[in-house]
Amino acid sequence: MRHLVNKGRKFGRKAAHRDAMFKNMLVSFIKHEKINTTVEKAKDLRSYAEKLITRAKEDSVHNRRVARKMIEDREALSKLFTEIGPRYKSRNGGYTRIIKTGFRKGDNAQMSIIEMVEQVEEEK
């Protein structure tokens, strides 16, 4: 029996669509440092985001090229390595938090907010 083949959530999408969805969610998450999504998508996004933030703690050509595979937006990539990575330099993990916010009106899916733990307050 091959159990490892069935690892991960499918979300009712083909593999290419799923990859594109998570790349877009990562870019939005890095730009805004907080996004609203379903709990299941937030849990899967967390693993991608945590690995990239760990890479961004050390700014090297190799780490930038590895991160570029997932983040194709230049603004988000530069923000990851210039702002977010140095912010978590002394932290060993746990860069994100998932807060459940209730249920979506249309299909009753459980919604959540995924955000970075130490956010910088914006001046308004």
Secondary structure, 3 states (H helix, E strand, C coil): CCCHHHCCCCCCCCHHHHHHHHHHHHHHHHHHCEEEEEHHHHHHHHHHHHHHHHHHCCCCHHHHHHHHHHCCCHHHHHHHHHHHHHHCCCCCCCCEEEEEEEECCCCCCEEEEEEECCCCCCCC
